[in-house]
């Protein structure tokens, strides 16, 4: 089984022989080469030295992104639609584009790009020949849009004061779309104060109805996917709302501050000692860089401190970006709930029910409830089965 995965904003492909290669957008490569030639020819006109790493990204995106840096260029989300077709979104600061790549012909097509545009997950249905995409609105809400095969015709599917994201077409009924949704709490001025717990919903496009699948005020249910048998998979994690602290807790924290301070020093020294005594994490793949201290990554809508999480959530001297209470669960078609794996930061499932998941540093596949490590890498944000 081959996989695609995004690690720290870069896209990689792992073939069935286990070889990992980085995928680079031909469009960006071509424009970057033109920019390098331009900077070499007219370096005296640019700000800074001729070796200035900042370049005019309007060459890549058009005048909408003038003056931005190529270092901000990242892969956001991918969809492996077929063995020969790959879709992905790329962003360079505030500009986002949707691309189609024909693997057999090695040909890339830019379907659209837009300034000040942000998406929060998308999917493609070969049966419908359409996309569904979660798009952020100016007021902090997020809604689902239907796009045709060329990325146009943005029909609004959901509307309301909520954050609807990570949509996916059902593999059992292509008229159904699963997505996660969180309510928006606003301040008196109308700004977003917080988002509520994430729940799983199903949109029936035939009936134009939305039904609840999984919800709990204590948990987030995120990244829903349904196989051809009607089994629904998602990640369950504790919901963390705004913290409330009583006067008693405040007084107790003040009294115990000296003890907490000494304990913090002890834990720092213990962690420092373990860090230099344990074996180094060995990753697979080309040009793998160790994670930097105090670096932050976005995992399923949450900001993760890499330096802290990789140590705090480590298991058997192997780091993890997420704790054990991030669980990959399956809601069977008969209503049973089953925990398939823990420390799941992202996952994918195909129509036959084959599952792969990652904790951010290793990718594992499930074979009859047995977990097998496929490979290791750094800062894995998404993993997808190569159909």
C-alpha positions in Angstrom: 0.0 0.0 0.0 1.4 3.4 -1.0 0.8 6.7 0.7 0.9 10.4 0.2 1.7 12.6 3.2 2.2 16.2 4.1 5.1 16.9 6.6 5.7 20.5 7.7 4.0 21.8 4.6 5.8 19.6 2.1 4.3 16.8 0.1 5.8 13.3 -0.1 4.9 10.1 -1.9 5.8 6.6 -0.5 5.5 3.9 -3.1 4.6 0.2 -2.6 8.3 -0.6 -2.3 8.7 1.7 0.6 10.7 4.4 -1.2 9.9 8.0 -0.2 10.3 10.9 -2.6 9.3 14.5 -2.2 6.8 15.9 -4.7 7.3 19.5 -5.9 4.7 21.4 -7.8 5.9 21.9 -11.4 4.1 25.2 -11.5 6.0 26.6 -8.5 9.3 25.1 -9.7 8.9 26.9 -13.1 8.0 30.2 -11.6 10.8 29.9 -9.0 13.3 29.4 -11.7 12.1 32.4 -13.6 12.3 34.5 -10.4 15.9 33.3 -9.7 16.9 34.4 -13.2 15.1 37.7 -12.8 16.9 38.3 -9.4 20.2 37.5 -10.9 19.7 39.8 -13.9 18.3 42.7 -11.8 19.6 42.1 -8.3 20.7 45.7 -8.0 17.1 46.8 -8.2 15.9 44.6 -5.4 16.0 45.5 -1.7 18.9 44.0 0.2 21.8 42.1 -1.3 21.7 40.2 -4.6 21.3 37.0 -2.6 18.2 38.2 -0.9 16.0 35.1 -0.2 12.8 37.2 -0.5 11.4 37.3 -4.0 8.4 38.8 -5.8 5.7 36.1 -5.5 3.5 38.0 -7.9 5.5 36.0 -10.5 3.9 32.8 -9.1 0.4 34.0 -8.1 0.0 37.2 -10.1 -0.2 40.8 -8.7 -2.4 39.7 -5.9 0.6 38.5 -3.9 3.2 41.0 -4.8 6.1 41.3 -2.3 5.5 38.0 -0.4 8.1 35.3 0.2 8.5 31.9 -1.4 9.3 30.6 2.0 5.6 30.8 2.9 4.6 28.4 0.2 3.0 25.3 1.7 0.8 22.3 0.8 -2.4 22.4 2.8 -4.6 19.4 1.9 -4.5 16.6 -0.7 -6.9 14.1 -2.2 -5.8 11.0 -4.0 -8.7 10.7 -6.4 -7.4 7.7 -8.4 -4.1 6.0 -9.1 -3.4 8.6 -11.7 -5.0 11.7 -10.4 -4.0 13.9 -7.4 -5.6 17.1 -6.2 -4.1 19.5 -3.7 -4.3 23.0 -2.3 -1.3 25.3 -2.0 -1.0 28.5 -0.2 1.5 31.4 -0.1 0.5 33.5 2.8 -3.0 34.9 2.0 -3.2 33.3 -1.5 -4.6 29.8 -2.0 -4.8 27.7 -5.2 -6.4 24.4 -6.1 -4.4 22.1 -8.4 -4.9 19.0 -10.4 -1.9 16.7 -11.2 -2.0 13.9 -13.7 0.5 11.3 -12.4 0.7 9.3 -15.6 1.2 12.3 -17.8 3.1 14.3 -15.1 1.1 17.3 -16.0 -0.2 19.9 -13.5 -3.3 22.1 -14.0 -4.1 25.1 -11.8 -7.9 25.1 -11.4 -8.1 28.4 -9.5 -6.3 30.7 -7.1 -7.6 33.5 -5.0 -6.3 36.2 -2.7 -7.4 36.3 1.0 -8.9 32.8 0.5 -8.7 30.1 3.1 -10.0 26.6 3.0 -10.4 24.1 5.8 -10.4 20.7 4.0 -11.9 19.4 0.7 -12.8 16.2 -1.1 -13.4 15.1 -4.6 -16.0 12.6 -5.9 -15.1 10.8 -9.2 -18.8 9.6 -9.4 -20.1 13.2 -9.2 -17.1 14.8 -10.8 -17.3 17.6 -8.2 -15.5 19.0 -5.2 -16.8 19.8 -1.8 -14.7 22.4 0.1 -14.9 24.1 3.5 -14.3 27.9 3.0 -13.7 30.5 5.7 -15.9 33.5 5.8 -14.9 37.1 6.8 -17.0 36.8 10.1 -15.0 33.8 11.4 -17.6 31.2 10.3 -16.8 28.4 7.9 -19.2 26.9 5.4 -19.3 24.1 2.8 -19.2 24.9 -1.0 -19.7 22.6 -4.0 -17.3 23.2 -6.9 -17.4 21.6 -10.3 -14.5 19.7 -11.9 -12.8 22.9 -12.9 -13.0 24.5 -9.5 -15.8 26.9 -10.3 -19.6 27.2 -9.6 -19.3 27.6 -5.8 -22.7 26.6 -4.6 -23.2 27.1 -0.8 -24.2 23.9 0.9 -24.2 25.0 4.5 -24.8 28.4 6.0 -25.0 29.6 9.6 -22.9 30.8 12.5 -20.8 27.7 12.7 -17.4 26.3 11.7 -18.2 23.5 9.2 -14.9 21.8 8.0 -13.1 18.7 6.7 -15.9 17.5 4.5 -15.8 14.1 2.8 -18.0 12.2 0.3 -19.5 9.0 1.6 -18.2 5.9 -0.1 -21.5 4.2 0.4 -23.8 6.9 -1.0 -22.3 9.7 -3.0 -25.3 11.9 -2.3 -24.1 12.1 1.3 -21.4 14.4 2.6 -19.9 14.0 6.1 -18.4 17.0 7.9 -17.5 18.3 11.4 -19.2 21.3 12.8 -18.6 23.6 15.8 -20.8 26.4 17.0 -19.5 29.9 17.2 -19.6 31.9 20.5 -19.2 35.7 19.9 -18.4 38.6 22.1 -20.7 41.6 22.5 -18.8 43.3 19.7 -19.6 40.4 17.4 -16.1 38.9 17.2 -15.4 35.2 17.7 -14.9 34.4 21.3 -14.5 30.6 21.0 -15.7 27.6 19.1 -17.8 24.9 20.7 -17.3 21.1 20.6 -16.9 19.6 17.2 -19.7 17.2 16.1 -20.1 14.9 13.1 -23.0 15.7 10.7 -24.2 14.1 7.5 -25.6 16.2 4.7 -28.1 14.4 2.4 -28.1 16.4 -0.8 -31.2 14.5 -2.2 -33.3 15.6 0.8 -31.4 18.8 1.5 -31.2 17.7 5.2 -28.5 17.7 7.8 -28.5 15.0 10.5 -26.3 14.5 13.7 -24.1 11.5 13.7 -21.8 11.9 16.7 -21.8 14.7 19.4 -20.8 15.1 23.0 -20.1 18.3 25.0 -17.0 16.7 26.5 -15.4 15.7 23.2 -14.4 16.8 19.7 -15.3 14.4 16.9 -13.2 15.4 13.8 -12.2 14.3 10.3 -15.2 12.0 9.4 -14.9 9.4 6.7 -17.3 6.6 5.6 -16.4 3.4 3.8 -18.5 1.5 1.3 -20.0 -0.6 4.1 -21.4 2.4 6.0 -18.8 2.4 8.7 -17.9 5.9 9.9 -14.4 6.7 11.1 -13.2 9.8 12.9 -10.8 11.1 15.6 -12.2 11.7 19.1 -10.4 14.0 21.5 -11.3 15.9 24.7 -12.9 19.3 24.2 -11.0 22.1 25.9 -13.3 25.1 26.5 -12.4 28.3 28.3 -11.0 27.6 31.7 -12.8 28.9 34.8 -11.0 29.3 38.1 -12.5 29.9 41.5 -11.0 32.2 44.2 -10.1 29.1 46.2 -8.0 27.7 43.3 -6.3 31.1 42.9 -5.4 31.2 46.6 -4.2 27.6 46.5 -1.9 28.3 43.4 -0.4 31.3 45.2 0.4 29.3 48.3 1.8 26.4 46.3 3.9 28.5 44.0 7.3 27.9 45.7 6.7 24.1 45.5 5.6 24.3 41.8 8.7 26.4 41.0 11.1 23.8 42.6 9.2 21.0 40.8 9.5 22.8 37.5 13.3 23.0 37.9 13.5 19.3 38.8 11.4 18.3 35.7 13.6 20.5 33.5 16.8 18.9 34.7 15.3 15.4 34.3 14.0 16.1 30.8 17.4 17.6 29.9 19.2 14.5 31.1 16.9 12.1 29.3 17.2 14.1 26.1 20.9 13.6 25.8 20.9 10.0 27.0 18.2 8.5 24.7 18.7 7.3 21.2 18.1 9.8 18.4 14.8 9.5 16.5 15.5 8.1 13.1 13.2 9.1 10.3 12.7 7.7 6.8 12.8 9.7 3.6 14.8 12.4 1.9 16.2 15.5 3.4 14.6 15.0 6.8 15.2 17.8 9.3 14.9 17.5 13.0 12.1 19.6 14.5 13.2 22.9 15.8 12.7 24.0 19.4 9.7 26.2 20.0 8.3 25.4 16.6 4.5 25.2 16.3 2.4 23.2 13.8 -1.3 23.0 13.1 -2.9 19.6 13.7 -6.6 19.3 13.1 -7.3 22.9 14.1 -5.1 22.9 17.2 -1.7 24.5 17.6 0.9 22.0 18.8 4.2 23.0 20.4 6.6 20.5 18.8 9.3 20.8 21.5 6.9 20.1 24.3 4.6 17.5 22.7 7.4 15.3 21.3 8.8 14.7 24.8 5.6 14.8 26.8 3.7 12.3 24.6 6.7 10.1 23.8 6.1 6.3 24.0 9.0 3.8 24.0 11.4 6.7 23.2 9.4 7.5 20.1 7.9 11.1 20.0 4.3 11.9 19.3 2.6 15.2 18.4 -0.6 14.3 20.2 -1.5 12.5 23.5 -3.1 9.1 23.9 -6.6 10.6 24.4 -6.6 11.5 20.7 -8.4 8.2 19.6 -9.2 6.9 16.2 -12.7 5.4 16.5 -15.1 3.6 14.2 -18.9 3.9 14.4 -20.0 0.6 12.8 -23.0 0.4 10.6 -24.8 -1.5 13.3 -24.3 1.3 15.8 -21.3 -0.1 17.8 -18.4 2.2 18.6 -14.9 0.8 18.5 -11.5 2.4 19.4 -9.1 1.4 16.7 -6.0 3.3 17.8 -4.7 6.0 20.2 -2.3 8.9 19.6 -4.0 9.5 16.2 -3.2 13.0 14.7 -4.6 12.2 11.3 -5.9 9.1 9.3 -7.3 7.9 6.0 -9.5 5.0 5.1 -10.3 3.7 1.6 -13.6 2.2 0.3 -12.7 -1.3 1.5 -12.0 -0.1 5.0 -8.2 -0.2 4.9 -6.9 2.3 7.5 -3.6 4.2 7.9 -3.0 6.8 10.7 -0.2 8.9 12.1 0.9 10.3 15.4 2.9 13.0 13.7 6.2 11.0 13.6 5.2 7.6 12.3 2.6 6.2 10.0 0.9 2.9 10.9 -1.6 0.7 9.1 -4.3 -1.5 10.6 -4.5 -5.1 9.6 -7.2 -7.1 11.4 -6.8 -4.8 14.5 -3.0 -5.2 14.4 -1.0 -2.0 14.1 2.0 -2.1 11.8 4.6 0.7 11.5 4.9 1.6 7.8 7.5 4.3 8.1 8.7 7.3 10.2 9.1 11.0 9.4 9.1 14.4 11.0 6.0 16.6 11.6 3.5 14.6 9.6 0.3 16.6 9.3 -1.7 14.5 6.8 -1.5 10.9 5.5 -3.5 9.5 2.6 -3.8 6.1 1.0 -2.6 6.0 -2.6 -5.6 4.4 -4.2 
